[in-house]
């Protein structure tokens, strides 16, 4: 048995078809079929059921594939370990994060990583938290940045900081048709907290429902029995901040986004939105490369430097 036999079997299992699996592997279908039969003879059991329209794993095949996937993941980790250089003269890091962090956290992190360790290459992917955790378990990702909560078995979470959210507005536009929010300033110039009930009937621009942040906001409004009018929904943070600064609409975003934006201003809500704990995720007992360790230390230092609320 050779490693290619395992990869061939997994390809057939994933595609459910010899023809498509052969195309993906760039080999002929007869060659693929012959190699799978050779593997079955070596193992001493039938791994695939070829009697239906689609090729399915037998019970023995299901068990074998489970261990084969794990073996290939471990071998891939071993290859990365051999290539890993402790002095960071080279290295590679696969990072995933939930979408809101692209607006205020990933930029400073990448800039700092490139400044300190210019020879580390970085692959950054934006995805929902459940996809991040699945990717970590499948060894497709080294580290993830997401929120604290119930995690999949095998995921380790390290708290980084506490994220707070507030109402966010742009500069007042006299020509705006939206009714202005009843925002007042205190004697020290800071904005007075605004009762959440004052948002009833006001038009807001919010992130769309595929963002975890939107679910967090909706739950807050529901808990306080407030129903603002949603005038705009956007699945882009950049688009949302553009809308807010150019109209009389308000939104709800992490304070850190408005703090970094020269044309946005935060308005504290009363009562405040529940804070969320930002965490660094990794697979339990996974091999940690020098690049991964360096990024973890760098992230913890940057969080302290930028003054984010400790977790």
FITORFI-800252 format. One record per residue (C-alpha): residue in three letters; residue number from 1; x, y, z. Coordinates in pm, whole numbers, plus 50000, padded with zeros to 5 digits. Layout:
// residues N
+------+--------+-------+-------+-------+
: roti : vodren :     X :     Y :     Z :
+------+--------+-------+-------+-------+
:  ALA :    NUM :     X :     Y :     Z :
...
+------+--------+-------+-------+-------+
//
This chain:
// residues 311
+------+--------+-------+-------+-------+
: roti : vodren :     X :     Y :     Z :
+------+--------+-------+-------+-------+
:  UNK :      1 : 50000 : 50000 : 50000 :
:  UNK :      2 : 50121 : 50351 : 49917 :
:  UNK :      3 : 49992 : 50696 : 50009 :
:  UNK :      4 : 49838 : 50740 : 49666 :
:  UNK :      5 : 49600 : 50452 : 49743 :
:  UNK :      6 : 49460 : 50646 : 50038 :
:  UNK :      7 : 49422 : 50963 : 49832 :
:  UNK :      8 : 49251 : 50769 : 49551 :
:  UNK :      9 : 49005 : 50610 : 49794 :
:  UNK :     10 : 48921 : 50947 : 49954 :
:  UNK :     11 : 48865 : 51102 : 49612 :
:  UNK :     12 : 48614 : 50831 : 49517 :
:  UNK :     13 : 48443 : 50861 : 49856 :
:  UNK :     14 : 48416 : 51240 : 49822 :
:  UNK :     15 : 48292 : 51240 : 49460 :
:  UNK :     16 : 48076 : 50926 : 49480 :
:  UNK :     17 : 48181 : 50849 : 49126 :
:  UNK :     18 : 48490 : 50696 : 48963 :
:  UNK :     19 : 48476 : 50922 : 48657 :
:  UNK :     20 : 48468 : 51250 : 48851 :
:  UNK :     21 : 48728 : 51125 : 49099 :
:  UNK :     22 : 48961 : 51026 : 48812 :
:  UNK :     23 : 48919 : 51369 : 48654 :
:  UNK :     24 : 49001 : 51541 : 48983 :
:  UNK :     25 : 49310 : 51320 : 49026 :
:  UNK :     26 : 49417 : 51363 : 48661 :
:  UNK :     27 : 49442 : 50989 : 48601 :
:  UNK :     28 : 49239 : 50750 : 48386 :
:  UNK :     29 : 48932 : 50576 : 48525 :
:  UNK :     30 : 49068 : 50223 : 48460 :
:  UNK :     31 : 49388 : 50313 : 48647 :
:  UNK :     32 : 49188 : 50446 : 48941 :
:  UNK :     33 : 48966 : 50137 : 48952 :
:  UNK :     34 : 49270 : 49909 : 48939 :
:  UNK :     35 : 49442 : 50097 : 49225 :
:  UNK :     36 : 49129 : 50080 : 49445 :
:  UNK :     37 : 49100 : 49704 : 49386 :
:  UNK :     38 : 49466 : 49667 : 49477 :
:  UNK :     39 : 49402 : 49855 : 49802 :
:  UNK :     40 : 49102 : 49633 : 49882 :
:  UNK :     41 : 49316 : 49320 : 49828 :
:  UNK :     42 : 49583 : 49463 : 50058 :
:  UNK :     43 : 49332 : 49550 : 50329 :
:  UNK :     44 : 49142 : 49225 : 50284 :
:  UNK :     45 : 48796 : 49385 : 50271 :
:  UNK :     46 : 48559 : 49546 : 50021 :
:  UNK :     47 : 48572 : 49922 : 50081 :
:  UNK :     48 : 48335 : 50045 : 49809 :
:  UNK :     49 : 47984 : 49939 : 49706 :
:  UNK :     50 : 47972 : 49972 : 49327 :
:  UNK :     51 : 47621 : 49827 : 49273 :
:  UNK :     52 : 47419 : 50151 : 49273 :
:  UNK :     53 : 47419 : 50462 : 49056 :
:  UNK :     54 : 47668 : 50622 : 49290 :
:  UNK :     55 : 47967 : 50456 : 49450 :
:  UNK :     56 : 47927 : 50433 : 49827 :
:  UNK :     57 : 48152 : 50329 : 50112 :
:  UNK :     58 : 48080 : 49996 : 50277 :
:  UNK :     59 : 48079 : 49973 : 50655 :
:  UNK :     60 : 48442 : 49863 : 50638 :
:  UNK :     61 : 48512 : 50149 : 50398 :
:  UNK :     62 : 48360 : 50406 : 50635 :
:  UNK :     63 : 48586 : 50287 : 50915 :
:  UNK :     64 : 48893 : 50276 : 50693 :
:  UNK :     65 : 48833 : 50623 : 50545 :
:  UNK :     66 : 48795 : 50775 : 50894 :
:  UNK :     67 : 49145 : 50655 : 50987 :
:  UNK :     68 : 49288 : 50733 : 50642 :
:  UNK :     69 : 49183 : 51097 : 50666 :
:  UNK :     70 : 49341 : 51129 : 51008 :
:  UNK :     71 : 49662 : 50962 : 50887 :
:  UNK :     72 : 49694 : 51200 : 50592 :
:  UNK :     73 : 49634 : 51500 : 50818 :
:  UNK :     74 : 49910 : 51383 : 51051 :
:  UNK :     75 : 50148 : 51329 : 50760 :
:  UNK :     76 : 50073 : 51678 : 50627 :
:  UNK :     77 : 50147 : 51819 : 50973 :
:  UNK :     78 : 50472 : 51622 : 50980 :
:  UNK :     79 : 50577 : 51772 : 50647 :
:  UNK :     80 : 50507 : 52122 : 50776 :
:  UNK :     81 : 50702 : 52046 : 51094 :
:  UNK :     82 : 51007 : 51943 : 50890 :
:  UNK :     83 : 50988 : 52265 : 50688 :
:  UNK :     84 : 50927 : 52479 : 50994 :
:  UNK :     85 : 51220 : 52698 : 51090 :
:  UNK :     86 : 51236 : 52818 : 51448 :
:  UNK :     87 : 51422 : 53140 : 51359 :
:  UNK :     88 : 51126 : 53240 : 51133 :
:  UNK :     89 : 51350 : 53289 : 50831 :
:  UNK :     90 : 51065 : 53118 : 50649 :
:  UNK :     91 : 50722 : 52985 : 50738 :
:  UNK :     92 : 50355 : 52982 : 50643 :
:  UNK :     93 : 50039 : 53051 : 50841 :
:  UNK :     94 : 49676 : 52973 : 50749 :
:  UNK :     95 : 49442 : 53210 : 50932 :
:  UNK :     96 : 49061 : 53237 : 50927 :
:  UNK :     97 : 48842 : 53497 : 51094 :
:  UNK :     98 : 48478 : 53600 : 51117 :
:  UNK :     99 : 48388 : 53897 : 50893 :
:  UNK :    100 : 48371 : 54188 : 51140 :
:  UNK :    101 : 48741 : 54150 : 51227 :
:  UNK :    102 : 48841 : 54246 : 50874 :
:  UNK :    103 : 48721 : 54599 : 50953 :
:  UNK :    104 : 48951 : 54673 : 51246 :
:  UNK :    105 : 49174 : 54388 : 51362 :
:  UNK :    106 : 49329 : 54198 : 51073 :
:  UNK :    107 : 49491 : 54504 : 50911 :
:  UNK :    108 : 49707 : 54597 : 51213 :
:  UNK :    109 : 49784 : 54228 : 51277 :
:  UNK :    110 : 49908 : 54162 : 50924 :
:  UNK :    111 : 50108 : 54486 : 50919 :
:  UNK :    112 : 50279 : 54395 : 51246 :
:  UNK :    113 : 50346 : 54036 : 51135 :
:  UNK :    114 : 50497 : 54151 : 50807 :
:  UNK :    115 : 50709 : 54411 : 50987 :
:  UNK :    116 : 50850 : 54164 : 51239 :
:  UNK :    117 : 50866 : 53850 : 51026 :
:  UNK :    118 : 50867 : 53947 : 50657 :
:  UNK :    119 : 50952 : 53593 : 50542 :
:  UNK :    120 : 50634 : 53437 : 50683 :
:  UNK :    121 : 50369 : 53398 : 50414 :
:  UNK :    122 : 50008 : 53433 : 50525 :
:  UNK :    123 : 49683 : 53294 : 50386 :
:  UNK :    124 : 49381 : 53478 : 50530 :
:  UNK :    125 : 49023 : 53358 : 50481 :
:  UNK :    126 : 48699 : 53517 : 50598 :
:  UNK :    127 : 48425 : 53269 : 50696 :
:  UNK :    128 : 48150 : 53193 : 50951 :
:  UNK :    129 : 48262 : 53060 : 51288 :
:  UNK :    130 : 48129 : 52706 : 51236 :
:  UNK :    131 : 48332 : 52682 : 50913 :
:  UNK :    132 : 48641 : 52803 : 51098 :
:  UNK :    133 : 48610 : 52529 : 51359 :
:  UNK :    134 : 48545 : 52261 : 51096 :
:  UNK :    135 : 48850 : 52385 : 50904 :
:  UNK :    136 : 49067 : 52366 : 51214 :
:  UNK :    137 : 48958 : 52009 : 51284 :
:  UNK :    138 : 49025 : 51911 : 50921 :
:  UNK :    139 : 49373 : 52072 : 50941 :
:  UNK :    140 : 49284 : 52318 : 50666 :
:  UNK :    141 : 49348 : 52615 : 50899 :
:  UNK :    142 : 49615 : 52678 : 51163 :
:  UNK :    143 : 49445 : 52951 : 51369 :
:  UNK :    144 : 49106 : 53120 : 51381 :
:  UNK :    145 : 48979 : 53445 : 51532 :
:  UNK :    146 : 48615 : 53431 : 51640 :
:  UNK :    147 : 48393 : 53460 : 51949 :
:  UNK :    148 : 48367 : 53262 : 52270 :
:  UNK :    149 : 48077 : 53020 : 52282 :
:  UNK :    150 : 48000 : 52651 : 52259 :
:  UNK :    151 : 48284 : 52509 : 52051 :
:  UNK :    152 : 48313 : 52180 : 51864 :
:  UNK :    153 : 48493 : 51899 : 52051 :
:  UNK :    154 : 48865 : 51924 : 51985 :
:  UNK :    155 : 48875 : 52306 : 51961 :
:  UNK :    156 : 49082 : 52508 : 52209 :
:  UNK :    157 : 48988 : 52876 : 52262 :
:  UNK :    158 : 49216 : 53140 : 52415 :
:  UNK :    159 : 49045 : 53465 : 52522 :
:  UNK :    160 : 49195 : 53780 : 52364 :
:  UNK :    161 : 48973 : 54076 : 52457 :
:  UNK :    162 : 48615 : 54189 : 52510 :
:  UNK :    163 : 48437 : 54347 : 52214 :
:  UNK :    164 : 48173 : 54612 : 52289 :
:  UNK :    165 : 47911 : 54742 : 52046 :
:  UNK :    166 : 47732 : 55077 : 52030 :
:  UNK :    167 : 47508 : 55282 : 51808 :
:  UNK :    168 : 47719 : 55441 : 51534 :
:  UNK :    169 : 47636 : 55758 : 51341 :
:  UNK :    170 : 47806 : 55977 : 51085 :
:  UNK :    171 : 47840 : 56355 : 51076 :
:  UNK :    172 : 47494 : 56520 : 51084 :
:  UNK :    173 : 47365 : 56604 : 50737 :
:  UNK :    174 : 47118 : 56894 : 50737 :
:  UNK :    175 : 46972 : 56780 : 50405 :
:  UNK :    176 : 46902 : 56430 : 50535 :
:  UNK :    177 : 46537 : 56322 : 50523 :
:  UNK :    178 : 46576 : 56088 : 50819 :
:  UNK :    179 : 46447 : 56213 : 51153 :
:  UNK :    180 : 46756 : 56291 : 51364 :
:  UNK :    181 : 46823 : 56077 : 51668 :
:  UNK :    182 : 46777 : 56253 : 52004 :
:  UNK :    183 : 47151 : 56258 : 52075 :
:  UNK :    184 : 47279 : 56499 : 52343 :
:  UNK :    185 : 47627 : 56587 : 52465 :
:  UNK :    186 : 47745 : 56612 : 52821 :
:  UNK :    187 : 47937 : 56910 : 52958 :
:  UNK :    188 : 48266 : 56727 : 52895 :
:  UNK :    189 : 48178 : 56694 : 52526 :
:  UNK :    190 : 48108 : 56321 : 52537 :
:  UNK :    191 : 47785 : 56185 : 52396 :
:  UNK :    192 : 47517 : 56102 : 52650 :
:  UNK :    193 : 47393 : 55742 : 52652 :
:  UNK :    194 : 47077 : 55699 : 52446 :
:  UNK :    195 : 46792 : 55483 : 52569 :
:  UNK :    196 : 46736 : 55187 : 52341 :
:  UNK :    197 : 46363 : 55270 : 52348 :
:  UNK :    198 : 46441 : 55596 : 52167 :
:  UNK :    199 : 46528 : 55386 : 51861 :
:  UNK :    200 : 46167 : 55276 : 51817 :
:  UNK :    201 : 46055 : 55387 : 51473 :
:  UNK :    202 : 46395 : 55524 : 51372 :
:  UNK :    203 : 46555 : 55396 : 51053 :
:  UNK :    204 : 46875 : 55195 : 51084 :
:  UNK :    205 : 47124 : 55040 : 50846 :
:  UNK :    206 : 47236 : 54700 : 50972 :
:  UNK :    207 : 47451 : 54406 : 50871 :
:  UNK :    208 : 47256 : 54131 : 50697 :
:  UNK :    209 : 47141 : 53815 : 50871 :
:  UNK :    210 : 47440 : 53605 : 50762 :
:  UNK :    211 : 47657 : 53795 : 51012 :
:  UNK :    212 : 47673 : 53666 : 51370 :
:  UNK :    213 : 47680 : 54031 : 51478 :
:  UNK :    214 : 47333 : 54084 : 51331 :
:  UNK :    215 : 47193 : 53794 : 51536 :
:  UNK :    216 : 47352 : 53950 : 51845 :
:  UNK :    217 : 47188 : 54288 : 51767 :
:  UNK :    218 : 46846 : 54135 : 51691 :
:  UNK :    219 : 46850 : 53944 : 52020 :
:  UNK :    220 : 46928 : 54268 : 52206 :
:  UNK :    221 : 46639 : 54455 : 52043 :
:  UNK :    222 : 46403 : 54165 : 52106 :
:  UNK :    223 : 46502 : 54147 : 52473 :
:  UNK :    224 : 46408 : 54515 : 52515 :
:  UNK :    225 : 46098 : 54494 : 52293 :
:  UNK :    226 : 46226 : 54756 : 52051 :
:  UNK :    227 : 46150 : 54745 : 51679 :
:  UNK :    228 : 46350 : 54998 : 51479 :
:  UNK :    229 : 46284 : 55030 : 51106 :
:  UNK :    230 : 46555 : 54857 : 50902 :
:  UNK :    231 : 46603 : 55083 : 50600 :
:  UNK :    232 : 46921 : 54920 : 50467 :
:  UNK :    233 : 47080 : 54576 : 50506 :
:  UNK :    234 : 47433 : 54512 : 50381 :
:  UNK :    235 : 47664 : 54212 : 50378 :
:  UNK :    236 : 47967 : 54441 : 50358 :
:  UNK :    237 : 48105 : 54641 : 50648 :
:  UNK :    238 : 48268 : 54887 : 50412 :
:  UNK :    239 : 47936 : 54951 : 50236 :
:  UNK :    240 : 47758 : 54991 : 50569 :
:  UNK :    241 : 48001 : 55252 : 50700 :
:  UNK :    242 : 47970 : 55440 : 50369 :
:  UNK :    243 : 47591 : 55452 : 50404 :
:  UNK :    244 : 47608 : 55577 : 50761 :
:  UNK :    245 : 47859 : 55856 : 50706 :
:  UNK :    246 : 47675 : 55984 : 50395 :
:  UNK :    247 : 47316 : 55968 : 50529 :
:  UNK :    248 : 47129 : 56034 : 50849 :
:  UNK :    249 : 47102 : 55660 : 50914 :
:  UNK :    250 : 47258 : 55502 : 51220 :
:  UNK :    251 : 47388 : 55148 : 51267 :
:  UNK :    252 : 47520 : 54920 : 51540 :
:  UNK :    253 : 47884 : 54814 : 51517 :
:  UNK :    254 : 48180 : 54721 : 51738 :
:  UNK :    255 : 48324 : 55034 : 51902 :
:  UNK :    256 : 48667 : 54953 : 51760 :
:  UNK :    257 : 48543 : 55009 : 51404 :
:  UNK :    258 : 48414 : 55359 : 51479 :
:  UNK :    259 : 48726 : 55440 : 51684 :
:  UNK :    260 : 48939 : 55374 : 51375 :
:  UNK :    261 : 48709 : 55565 : 51138 :
:  UNK :    262 : 48746 : 55947 : 51121 :
:  UNK :    263 : 48388 : 56006 : 50999 :
:  UNK :    264 : 48198 : 55786 : 51244 :
:  UNK :    265 : 48095 : 55846 : 51603 :
:  UNK :    266 : 47974 : 55604 : 51870 :
:  UNK :    267 : 47664 : 55669 : 52080 :
:  UNK :    268 : 47641 : 55451 : 52394 :
:  UNK :    269 : 47308 : 55274 : 52433 :
:  UNK :    270 : 47126 : 55238 : 52763 :
:  UNK :    271 : 47125 : 54956 : 52859 :
:  UNK :    272 : 47445 : 54860 : 52682 :
:  UNK :    273 : 47459 : 54578 : 52431 :
:  UNK :    274 : 47602 : 54260 : 52587 :
:  UNK :    275 : 47980 : 54241 : 52526 :
:  UNK :    276 : 48139 : 53948 : 52342 :
:  UNK :    277 : 48468 : 53773 : 52415 :
:  UNK :    278 : 48701 : 53751 : 52116 :
:  UNK :    279 : 48905 : 53430 : 52110 :
:  UNK :    280 : 49194 : 53274 : 51924 :
:  UNK :    281 : 49097 : 52923 : 51813 :
:  UNK :    282 : 49315 : 52624 : 51729 :
:  UNK :    283 : 49282 : 52248 : 51711 :
:  UNK :    284 : 49353 : 52074 : 52040 :
:  UNK :    285 : 49692 : 51899 : 52042 :
:  UNK :    286 : 49767 : 52026 : 51690 :
:  UNK :    287 : 50128 : 52087 : 51590 :
:  UNK :    288 : 50211 : 52455 : 51646 :
:  UNK :    289 : 50459 : 52590 : 51398 :
:  UNK :    290 : 50700 : 52870 : 51482 :
:  UNK :    291 : 50487 : 53098 : 51264 :
:  UNK :    292 : 50174 : 53004 : 51458 :
:  UNK :    293 : 50344 : 53064 : 51793 :
:  UNK :    294 : 50482 : 53399 : 51675 :
:  UNK :    295 : 50140 : 53513 : 51552 :
:  UNK :    296 : 49978 : 53415 : 51883 :
:  UNK :    297 : 50229 : 53622 : 52082 :
:  UNK :    298 : 50202 : 53914 : 51840 :
:  UNK :    299 : 49820 : 53913 : 51863 :
:  UNK :    300 : 49823 : 53919 : 52242 :
:  UNK :    301 : 50073 : 54207 : 52242 :
:  UNK :    302 : 49878 : 54411 : 51985 :
:  UNK :    303 : 49553 : 54370 : 52179 :
:  UNK :    304 : 49721 : 54518 : 52487 :
:  UNK :    305 : 49889 : 54798 : 52288 :
:  UNK :    306 : 49564 : 54910 : 52126 :
:  UNK :    307 : 49389 : 54921 : 52463 :
:  UNK :    308 : 49111 : 54672 : 52393 :
:  UNK :    309 : 48915 : 54573 : 52703 :
:  UNK :    310 : 49074 : 54263 : 52861 :
:  UNK :    311 : 48868 : 53945 : 52847 :
+------+--------+-------+-------+-------+
//
